[in-house]
Amino acid sequence: MNADRFDGHTVTISGRITNLHQDSLFGRPSYMFDLGDGNQTIRVFASGKAPCQAGDRATVEGTFQKVKGQAYITAAKAICGPQGSN
């Protein structure tokens, strides 16, 4: 993937959730997870409570960002279930 090409753009990707961590940021609930398709994974950050669980398939829409060589997505929404299937 050419990460520079997508930097700052809205993307929609699907895959399976691993490494789900729920936390709080500035007193607000937040979560992060890795989303992968079996070949590649990307870290996803989002506000609120995680709508999915580790192992679930999901589709994520958000802003792709690349900072100091690390690529990630700041999610606007994550949808779990069959619509997240590849």
Secondary structure, 3 states (H helix, E strand, C coil): CCHHHHCCCEEEEEEEEEEEEEEEECCEEEEEEEEECCCCEEEEEEECCCCCCCCCEEEEEEEEEEECCEEEEEEEEEEECHHHCC
